[in-house]
Amino acid sequence: MMDRRSFLSASGALALLAAAPFPAFAQPRRFAPSRFSVELRGRGRDVLMIPGLMSGRHIWDAAVRATPGYRYHLLQVGGFAGEAVRGNGSGRILAPLAEEISAYIEANGLNRPAIVGHSMGGTLGMMLASRYPARVGRLMVVDMLPRPTALYGGTAGSNLAGMLDGLIDNDHARRAISGLIAAFSPPEDDGGSNADVVARAMHDLGRIDLTGELGNIRAPLTVVYAAPDARTRATADTAFRNAYRGARGAQLVRMDNAGHLIMADQPQRFARLLADFLR
């Protein structure tokens, strides 16, 4: 989930991140996911990288390039960033995605891989680690709270819930979302995202609160969060510290001078952090 300011600050960096291709490796054969696709890069211990709302796998390019020695499973959600909708054509998005990612881990014999998720990908990472704890070795959440609406001041019981319900089967809302997609989709996203899938994903994000599930997470947890400027640091510290109070041993890392797309705004610092996390 991104706002215009964070997109504009990151757009130039994203163009550089996508400039150099990686060698392609064969897809796993034992499980064919219907709700996401996977591109494998590198060799070594397994790491699943999950992008956020409307994002493609290219957001991880610089970090993966700078951190060799692992086999990266770069996921891309059906309906986002030019990816075919396929299994995400109707119904809920988040819970079925988490279930299918868990099935992917099991079917391909991945031994407790590390999970790195940005924004909505961080929500999926928390769902995996709390609901399928035996299948996750460690988890990094990048700029996401257990209750996603808290990033924007939303509270349970506010008018926000009704507004989110209006995203479903509402032509006016779909047109607005289509405009949002057109404005925020970089050229490398190959046609942008599907408005219907984005609407249902936003609805899920607006309704979910994983605060009560944090205690189920057994894997080491690192939470990276953004502070665009000095004025926002104390507020961000308080929000993330309070939100993750129920997560045992969570390591909170503030990334200064970065917007929501931390890996694009601070690519070198994020790559160093990723290397430390994976070690």
C-alpha positions as CSV (number, residue, x, y, z in Angstrom):
1,M,0.0,0.0,0.0
2,M,1.6,3.3,-1.1
3,D,0.7,6.9,-1.2
4,R,1.7,9.4,-4.0
5,R,4.6,10.8,-2.0
6,S,6.3,7.5,-1.4
7,F,5.7,6.4,-5.0
8,L,7.3,9.6,-6.4
9,S,10.3,9.3,-4.1
10,A,10.8,5.7,-5.2
11,S,10.0,5.8,-8.9
12,G,13.5,6.8,-10.1
13,A,15.1,4.1,-7.9
14,L,12.7,1.4,-9.2
15,A,13.7,2.1,-12.7
16,L,17.3,1.4,-11.8
17,L,16.4,-1.7,-9.8
18,A,14.8,-3.3,-12.8
19,A,17.6,-2.5,-15.3
20,A,19.8,-5.6,-14.9
21,P,18.3,-9.1,-15.6
22,F,19.0,-12.2,-13.6
23,P,19.7,-15.7,-14.9
24,A,16.5,-17.8,-15.0
25,F,16.2,-21.1,-13.2
26,A,13.6,-23.8,-13.6
27,Q,10.4,-23.5,-11.7
28,P,9.6,-26.0,-9.0
29,R,7.5,-28.9,-10.5
30,R,5.7,-30.5,-7.6
31,F,3.2,-27.8,-7.0
32,A,1.6,-25.4,-9.4
33,P,0.1,-22.4,-7.5
34,S,-3.0,-20.8,-8.9
35,R,-3.0,-17.5,-7.0
36,F,0.6,-16.5,-7.5
37,S,3.6,-17.2,-9.7
38,V,7.2,-17.8,-8.6
39,E,10.5,-17.0,-10.2
40,L,13.6,-18.6,-8.8
41,R,16.9,-16.8,-8.6
42,G,20.2,-18.0,-7.2
43,R,21.2,-21.1,-5.2
44,G,21.4,-21.8,-1.5
45,R,19.0,-21.8,1.4
46,D,15.4,-20.9,0.5
47,V,14.0,-17.4,0.9
48,L,10.5,-16.4,-0.1
49,M,10.1,-12.7,-1.1
50,I,6.5,-11.4,-1.2
51,P,5.7,-7.9,-2.6
52,G,2.9,-5.7,-1.5
53,L,-0.4,-4.4,-2.9
54,M,-0.2,-3.8,-6.7
55,S,3.6,-4.5,-6.6
56,G,5.6,-6.9,-8.8
57,R,8.5,-9.0,-7.9
58,H,10.9,-6.5,-9.4
59,I,10.8,-4.4,-6.1
60,W,13.3,-7.0,-4.7
61,D,15.8,-6.9,-7.5
62,A,18.5,-4.7,-5.9
63,A,18.3,-6.5,-2.6
64,V,18.5,-9.9,-4.2
65,R,21.4,-8.8,-6.4
66,A,23.3,-7.5,-3.5
67,T,22.7,-10.6,-1.3
68,P,23.9,-13.7,-3.2
69,G,24.2,-17.2,-1.8
70,Y,20.5,-18.0,-1.4
71,R,17.7,-19.5,-3.5
72,Y,15.2,-16.7,-3.8
73,H,11.5,-17.6,-4.5
74,L,10.2,-14.3,-5.9
75,L,6.4,-14.4,-5.7
76,Q,4.0,-12.3,-7.6
77,V,0.3,-12.2,-6.7
78,G,-2.2,-12.9,-9.5
79,G,-3.9,-9.7,-10.6
80,F,-1.0,-7.4,-9.5
81,A,1.6,-5.8,-11.8
82,G,0.5,-7.5,-15.0
83,E,0.3,-11.0,-13.5
84,A,-2.7,-13.0,-14.8
85,V,-5.6,-13.1,-12.2
86,R,-6.1,-16.8,-12.4
87,G,-7.2,-18.2,-9.0
88,N,-7.8,-14.7,-7.5
89,G,-10.8,-14.1,-9.8
90,S,-13.4,-14.1,-7.0
91,G,-13.8,-14.1,-3.3
92,R,-11.2,-13.3,-0.6
93,I,-7.6,-12.7,-1.4
94,L,-5.4,-12.8,1.8
95,A,-6.4,-16.0,3.6
96,P,-6.4,-18.2,0.4
97,L,-3.1,-16.7,-0.6
98,A,-1.5,-17.6,2.8
99,E,-2.9,-21.1,2.6
100,E,-1.5,-21.6,-0.9
101,I,1.9,-20.2,-0.1
102,S,2.0,-22.7,2.9
103,A,1.1,-25.5,0.4
104,Y,3.8,-24.4,-1.9
105,I,6.4,-24.6,0.9
106,E,5.2,-28.1,1.9
107,A,4.9,-29.5,-1.6
108,N,8.3,-28.3,-2.7
109,G,10.0,-29.7,0.4
110,L,11.3,-26.3,1.6
111,N,12.9,-26.6,5.0
112,R,11.6,-23.7,7.1
113,P,12.5,-21.0,4.6
114,A,12.9,-17.4,5.5
115,I,10.0,-15.1,4.6
116,V,10.4,-11.5,3.6
117,G,7.2,-9.5,3.0
118,H,6.6,-5.9,2.2
119,S,3.3,-4.2,3.1
120,M,0.6,-6.6,2.1
121,G,3.4,-9.2,1.7
122,G,4.2,-8.6,5.4
123,T,0.6,-9.3,6.3
124,L,0.9,-12.6,4.4
125,G,4.2,-13.3,6.2
126,M,2.6,-12.8,9.6
127,M,-0.4,-15.0,8.6
128,L,2.0,-17.8,7.5
129,A,4.2,-17.6,10.6
130,S,1.3,-17.5,13.0
131,R,-1.0,-20.1,11.3
132,Y,1.6,-22.4,9.9
133,P,4.5,-21.9,12.3
134,A,6.3,-25.2,11.5
135,R,6.9,-24.0,7.9
136,V,8.6,-20.7,8.6
137,G,12.2,-20.4,9.6
138,R,12.3,-16.6,10.1
139,L,10.2,-13.6,9.1
140,M,11.0,-10.1,8.1
141,V,8.0,-7.7,7.8
142,V,8.8,-4.5,5.9
143,D,6.7,-1.5,6.9
144,M,3.4,-3.1,7.9
145,L,1.5,-3.3,11.1
146,P,-0.6,-6.3,12.4
147,R,-3.7,-4.1,11.8
148,P,-2.9,-2.5,8.4
149,T,-5.4,0.4,8.7
150,A,-3.4,1.6,11.7
151,L,-0.8,2.8,9.2
152,Y,-3.3,5.5,8.2
153,G,-5.0,6.1,11.5
154,G,-8.0,3.8,10.8
155,T,-9.7,2.2,13.8
156,A,-12.0,-0.7,14.2
157,G,-15.6,0.5,14.3
158,S,-15.0,3.6,12.3
159,N,-16.5,4.6,9.0
160,L,-13.5,3.0,7.3
161,A,-15.0,-0.4,7.5
162,G,-18.2,0.7,5.7
163,M,-16.1,2.5,3.1
164,L,-14.1,-0.7,2.5
165,D,-17.3,-2.7,2.1
166,G,-18.2,-0.2,-0.7
167,L,-15.2,-1.3,-2.7
168,I,-17.0,-4.6,-3.5
169,D,-19.4,-4.5,-6.4
170,N,-19.2,-0.7,-6.7
171,D,-18.6,0.7,-10.1
172,H,-17.6,4.2,-8.9
173,A,-15.1,2.7,-6.5
174,R,-13.7,0.5,-9.2
175,R,-13.2,3.5,-11.5
176,A,-11.3,5.3,-8.7
177,I,-9.1,2.3,-8.1
178,S,-8.4,2.0,-11.8
179,G,-7.2,5.6,-11.7
180,L,-5.0,4.8,-8.7
181,I,-3.5,1.9,-10.5
182,A,-2.8,4.0,-13.6
183,A,-1.2,6.7,-11.5
184,F,1.0,4.4,-9.4
185,S,2.0,1.6,-11.7
186,P,5.6,1.9,-13.0
187,P,6.3,0.9,-16.6
188,E,7.9,-2.4,-15.7
189,D,4.6,-3.6,-14.2
190,D,3.4,-4.7,-17.7
191,G,-0.1,-3.3,-17.8
192,G,-0.7,-2.5,-14.2
193,S,-3.0,-4.4,-11.8
194,N,-6.6,-5.7,-12.0
195,A,-9.0,-3.3,-10.3
196,D,-11.3,-6.0,-9.0
197,V,-8.4,-8.0,-7.3
198,V,-7.0,-4.7,-5.9
199,A,-10.4,-3.8,-4.4
200,R,-10.9,-7.2,-2.8
201,A,-7.3,-7.2,-1.4
202,M,-7.9,-3.7,0.0
203,H,-11.1,-4.9,1.6
204,D,-9.3,-7.8,3.2
205,L,-6.5,-5.5,4.5
206,G,-9.0,-3.1,5.9
207,R,-10.8,-5.8,7.8
208,I,-7.9,-7.9,9.2
209,D,-6.2,-7.5,12.6
210,L,-3.4,-10.0,13.4
211,T,-2.5,-8.5,16.7
212,G,-4.0,-11.4,18.6
213,E,-2.1,-13.9,16.5
214,L,1.4,-12.5,17.1
215,G,1.9,-14.8,20.1
216,N,1.6,-17.8,17.8
217,I,4.7,-16.8,15.8
218,R,7.7,-19.0,16.8
219,A,10.1,-17.9,14.1
220,P,12.6,-15.0,14.8
221,L,10.8,-11.8,13.7
222,T,12.4,-8.7,12.3
223,V,10.1,-5.7,11.6
224,V,11.6,-2.9,9.5
225,Y,9.6,0.4,9.4
226,A,10.0,3.7,7.7
227,A,10.5,7.2,9.1
228,P,10.5,9.7,6.2
229,D,11.9,12.6,8.3
230,A,12.9,13.6,11.8
231,R,9.3,14.7,12.7
232,T,7.9,11.2,12.1
233,R,10.5,9.2,14.0
234,A,8.9,9.3,17.5
235,T,5.4,8.6,16.2
236,A,6.7,5.6,14.1
237,D,8.6,4.2,17.1
238,T,5.6,4.4,19.3
239,A,3.2,2.9,16.8
240,F,5.4,-0.1,15.9
241,R,6.6,-0.7,19.4
242,N,3.0,-0.8,20.7
243,A,1.7,-2.9,17.7
244,Y,4.3,-5.6,18.1
245,R,4.3,-5.8,21.9
246,G,2.6,-9.3,21.7
247,A,5.4,-10.7,19.4
248,R,8.0,-12.5,21.5
249,G,11.5,-11.2,20.9
250,A,10.6,-9.1,17.8
251,Q,13.5,-7.0,16.6
252,L,12.3,-3.5,15.4
253,V,14.5,-1.6,13.0
254,R,13.7,1.9,12.0
255,M,14.8,3.0,8.5
256,D,15.2,6.8,8.5
257,N,14.8,9.0,5.4
258,A,12.7,6.3,3.7
259,G,9.0,6.1,2.6
260,H,6.9,3.1,2.4
261,L,9.0,1.5,-0.3
262,I,12.0,1.2,2.0
263,M,13.9,-1.1,-0.4
264,A,13.7,1.5,-3.1
265,D,14.4,4.6,-1.0
266,Q,17.3,3.1,0.9
267,P,18.5,0.2,-1.3
268,Q,22.0,-0.2,0.1
269,R,20.9,0.0,3.7
270,F,18.1,-2.4,3.1
271,A,20.4,-4.9,1.4
272,R,22.8,-4.8,4.4
273,L,19.8,-5.4,6.7
274,L,18.6,-8.3,4.6
275,A,22.1,-9.9,4.6
276,D,22.2,-9.6,8.4
277,F,18.7,-11.0,8.7
278,L,19.5,-14.1,6.5
279,R,22.7,-14.8,8.4
